[in-house]
Amino acid sequence: MSVDREKWNLRYQQTQMDAPPQPARVLSDFAHLLPDSGQALDLACGRGGNALFLAQRGLQVEAWDISEQALFGLQAIVGDLPLTASVRDVIAAPPAPATFDVIVVSHFLHRPLFGALSAALRPGGLLYYQTFTDERVAGAAGPRNPDYLLRSNELLRAFCELRVLDWREEGLVGDVSRGVRNIAMLVAMRAHTSRQVK
């Protein structure tokens, strides 16, 4: 078992599992952009809040995570939903090109995967991405290691070959007690034709 897998299994064993998993804000806020059907991926899914949300809307969902412990809870509540949860090291085995209509990534950052995520979208496919930024309000939750924190505008630039439908990153501007702080959110779409959006 890898060190990462052991770390995340331990973390999920220690996490309170009473509350049902919730989708990321980027997904719930922009659910109106989702297609009515298609193949979806919740990458590094954790407890599977995004995966459940997508499956409840009729998409065929794959939920991948390195932690078996995280997936135990998800598998217990899937029921008849069109959702398959799999243990997968997404860094070692990223999604194949042109395989998904929707990909959701929340609170996971591995920069070398950006290209594979973009390529894994089918024409018209949507990427929903949300994770922590290095501009954060004092005392905010999340990682401290800068390897796992987005720099200013980094998420926007990372997927420049996609058409940006929405992007939000408020940093520390203005009244930091309001708005969306400590995270960046992006919804972007792969072009329907071979011509890429500039």
C-alpha positions in Angstrom: 0.0 0.0 0.0 1.3 3.5 -0.9 2.1 6.1 1.7 -0.6 8.3 0.3 -3.2 5.6 0.5 -2.3 4.8 4.1 -2.5 8.5 4.9 -5.9 9.0 3.4 -7.3 5.7 4.8 -6.3 6.9 8.3 -7.8 10.3 7.7 -11.1 8.9 6.6 -11.2 6.4 9.4 -10.9 9.3 11.8 -13.5 11.5 10.0 -17.1 11.8 11.4 -19.3 10.0 8.8 -22.7 10.9 10.3 -23.6 13.7 7.9 -24.2 12.8 4.3 -21.5 13.9 1.9 -22.2 17.2 0.1 -21.3 18.4 -3.4 -18.7 21.1 -3.9 -20.0 24.6 -4.1 -18.9 24.9 -7.7 -21.1 22.0 -8.7 -24.2 22.9 -6.7 -24.0 26.6 -7.8 -23.6 25.7 -11.5 -25.7 22.5 -11.7 -27.9 24.2 -14.2 -25.1 23.8 -16.8 -25.0 20.0 -16.4 -26.2 17.8 -19.3 -29.3 15.6 -18.9 -27.2 12.5 -19.5 -23.7 11.3 -20.1 -20.6 9.9 -18.4 -19.3 11.8 -15.4 -16.2 11.4 -13.2 -15.7 12.5 -9.6 -11.9 12.5 -9.5 -10.3 12.1 -6.0 -13.9 11.8 -4.8 -13.4 11.4 -1.1 -16.8 10.6 0.5 -18.4 11.1 -2.9 -20.7 14.1 -2.5 -20.1 15.2 -6.1 -20.6 11.7 -7.4 -23.9 11.3 -5.6 -25.1 14.7 -6.8 -24.3 13.8 -10.4 -25.8 10.4 -10.2 -29.1 11.8 -8.7 -29.3 13.9 -11.9 -29.2 10.9 -14.2 -25.5 10.9 -15.2 -23.5 7.6 -15.3 -20.9 8.3 -12.7 -17.5 6.9 -11.9 -16.0 7.9 -8.5 -12.3 7.4 -8.1 -10.3 7.8 -4.9 -7.0 6.3 -3.6 -8.6 5.6 -0.2 -10.7 2.4 0.2 -11.9 3.8 3.5 -13.5 6.8 1.8 -15.2 4.6 -0.7 -16.7 2.2 1.9 -19.1 4.9 3.1 -20.0 5.9 -0.5 -20.7 2.3 -1.5 -23.0 1.9 1.5 -25.3 4.7 0.3 -25.2 4.3 -3.5 -28.3 2.1 -3.7 -29.7 1.9 -7.3 -28.0 5.1 -8.5 -25.9 4.8 -11.7 -22.6 5.2 -9.8 -19.5 3.0 -9.7 -16.9 3.7 -7.0 -13.3 2.5 -7.6 -10.0 2.6 -5.8 -7.7 4.3 -8.2 -4.5 6.3 -7.9 -5.4 9.1 -10.3 -1.8 10.4 -10.5 -0.5 7.0 -11.7 -3.6 6.3 -13.8 -5.3 9.5 -15.0 -8.5 9.4 -17.1 -8.1 8.4 -20.8 -8.7 11.0 -23.5 -12.3 11.8 -24.6 -14.0 9.6 -22.1 -16.2 11.9 -20.0 -18.9 14.5 -20.5 -18.4 15.9 -17.0 -15.4 15.9 -14.7 -15.5 17.3 -11.2 -12.5 17.9 -9.1 -12.8 19.4 -5.6 -10.1 20.0 -2.9 -7.5 18.1 -4.9 -4.5 19.6 -6.7 -1.9 17.8 -8.7 -0.7 20.2 -11.4 0.7 17.6 -13.8 -2.9 16.3 -14.2 -4.3 19.5 -15.7 -3.5 18.4 -19.3 -5.0 14.9 -18.8 -8.2 16.3 -17.3 -8.7 18.7 -20.2 -8.0 15.9 -22.7 -10.4 13.5 -21.0 -13.4 15.7 -21.8 -15.4 14.8 -24.8 -16.5 17.7 -27.2 -18.9 19.8 -25.2 -17.7 18.3 -22.0 -17.7 20.3 -18.8 -15.0 20.6 -16.1 -16.0 21.7 -12.6 -12.9 22.5 -10.5 -12.7 23.9 -7.0 -9.8 23.9 -4.6 -7.9 26.0 -2.1 -5.9 29.1 -2.9 -2.8 30.6 -1.3 -4.6 33.9 -0.6 -6.7 32.9 2.4 -8.4 34.5 5.3 -6.5 34.0 8.6 -7.5 30.7 10.3 -9.0 29.2 7.1 -9.1 25.4 6.8 -7.1 23.6 4.2 -3.6 22.6 3.5 -0.6 24.7 4.3 1.8 23.2 1.8 2.0 25.5 -1.2 2.2 22.5 -3.5 -1.6 22.1 -2.7 -2.6 25.7 -3.0 -3.5 27.5 -6.2 -1.7 30.8 -6.9 -3.5 33.9 -8.1 -5.3 33.2 -11.4 -3.6 29.8 -11.7 -6.8 27.8 -12.2 -8.0 30.2 -14.9 -4.7 29.9 -16.8 -4.4 26.1 -16.3 -7.3 25.4 -18.6 -7.0 28.1 -21.2 -7.7 25.7 -24.1 -11.2 25.3 -22.7 -14.0 27.9 -22.9 -14.5 29.4 -19.5 -18.2 29.5 -18.5 -17.6 30.8 -15.0 -14.6 31.5 -12.7 -14.5 32.9 -9.2 -11.6 33.8 -7.1 -11.9 36.7 -4.7 -8.7 36.5 -2.8 -8.5 39.0 0.0 -10.1 41.9 -1.7 -12.7 44.0 0.1 -14.8 42.7 3.0 -13.3 39.2 3.6 -16.2 38.2 5.8 -18.4 38.0 2.7 -18.2 36.3 -0.6 -16.2 33.2 -1.7 -12.9 33.2 0.1 -10.0 30.7 0.3 -10.9 28.9 -2.8 -11.0 29.3 -6.6 -13.8 27.8 -8.7 -13.9 27.2 -12.5 -16.5 25.8 -14.9 -15.1 25.3 -18.4 -16.2 23.5 -21.5 -14.3 21.7 -24.3 -15.2 23.1 -27.7 -17.8 21.1 -29.8 -15.5 21.0 -32.8 -11.8 20.4 -33.4 -11.3 24.2 -33.4 -10.3 25.3 -29.9 -11.5 28.4 -28.2 -8.8 31.0 -28.0 
